[in-house]
Amino acid sequence: MKMRWKIALFSIIGVIGIGAIMVALVVKNIGVANLKLMYTLNTTDQSIISMEETSDGNGHYLTKVKTPAEIIRERMEKEGWTYIQQEGSGYFFEKDNQRIVVTTKVWNSNYVKITVQNNVVNLADDRI
């Protein structure tokens, strides 16, 4: 009887330990800041939130919308950019003889990462 109790106890400790290791690996892979962004998308009515601006000046945004093309076009056109065409995951816009590309990429299977060349338009929702 004592042996069964010990086996059960060590099994439970093992499962908890493996679970903690798995959670730590996921957090390390995704990043704490990105987990906060994912949480924000899941707990608010925001559809697009700002991730970061890279050293080359491109802006990165995160959305849970599976096909964000309509939102991208709407927000770009609101800022005076004219939609030209789509090639793959790139959306081309023009304004004042300037041409930029907004690209999308599936990120972490449930989210889409949007990159705005030169961060010419802030695609993030205004409300918090």
ABEGO torsion letter per residue (X at the ends): XAAAAAAAAAAAAAAAAAAAAAAAAAAAAAEAAAAAAAAAAAABABABBBABBBAAGBBBBBBABABAAAAAAAAAAAAGBBBABBBEABBBBBBGGBBBBBBBBBBGGABBBBBBBGGABBABBABX
